[in-house]
Amino acid sequence: MLHTVLRRRANGESVEQIQPGLIIPTGKRDRQAPSVASIYRALAEHEKQEAYPEAVAQAHAGFADRRTGRRAVWATNEPASSCVPGDLLCRLHP
């Protein structure tokens, strides 16, 4: 859906013109058009991801670590072997 909005915006259409042509495919509001506010939120999130790709990559890595049971902590120049469990200044370790 975001791809459609981006493509049509590039062609000069406003969000208000695009909104009736979009359909939510699944979920509670399936077969309905998203609100204009939802489209603007999606565009803002997309712009943020484009502006700060390294922050997005770091957030994805942190999420993946939480799913695998590893804890994400701040990295330092110290080797990982000197880390103490619970120390927030260590590298990633199981």
N, C-alpha and C positions, 0 to 999 in steps of 0.2 A: 504494500500500500504506500509506503514511504517513497519507493521508486516512482510510482505514478504521480505523487504530489510533486516531487522534485522535477520530473520531466515536464509536467504541465506548467509549473511555475516558471521554468526556463522558457516556455513558449509564451509567457506573458499573462497567464491567467491568474486571477486572485484566488485566495484560499476559499472565499465565499462562493466562487464559481465552481471550484473543484469539488467541494464538499458533497453536493448532492449525487455526484457520480461515483463516489466511493461506497463500498459495501464491506461491513465487518463480516468475515467468513465464519467465525466460530465464537462460542461463548454466550454469555447472557444476552448480549445485544446482537446476535447474529442476524444477518439479512437486513440490518439497519445501517444508516449512514453515521459515521462518527461525527461528534460535535466539532465545530470550528475551533473551539479551545483545545480539543484533543489533537487536532492537526497542528496547531501552533506549538503545542508542547512537544510533539514529535519532531517538528522542524528545529526547535530550540535545542533539543537533545542531540540531534544530528549535527548541528553547527558546533556544539560543544565538543563532540567526539572528533570532528574534523580539526578543530582548533588545538586540542590537547591530546594527540594520539598516544603519547607516552603515559599520560595519566590513566587513560582508558586501558592500556595494556597492563599497567600496574594493578589496577582494580580487578581485571580479569584474572591475573595471576594470583592475587590474594583470595579471590573467590574459589579458584581451583584448589588452592592450598587448604582452605577450610573444608572443602568437600572431601579431600583425601585424608583429612586428619592432621595435616601439618599446620603449624602455626606461623603466620606471617609476622615478622618483627623487623625492626629497623636494622639495616646493614651497617657494619663498621669495617674498619680495616683489620680487625682482629681475626685470626683463623677461627673457624667454626668449632674446633676442639676446645677452645677456651671458654665457650659459652656455658652458662649456668642455666638450667631449666627455670623459666619464669623471668629471665633477664630480658628486658625489652630492647637492649642494644646489641643483640646477637644476630647472626645471620639465620637464614631458614634452616631448621633442622627438625627431624621427626620427634 
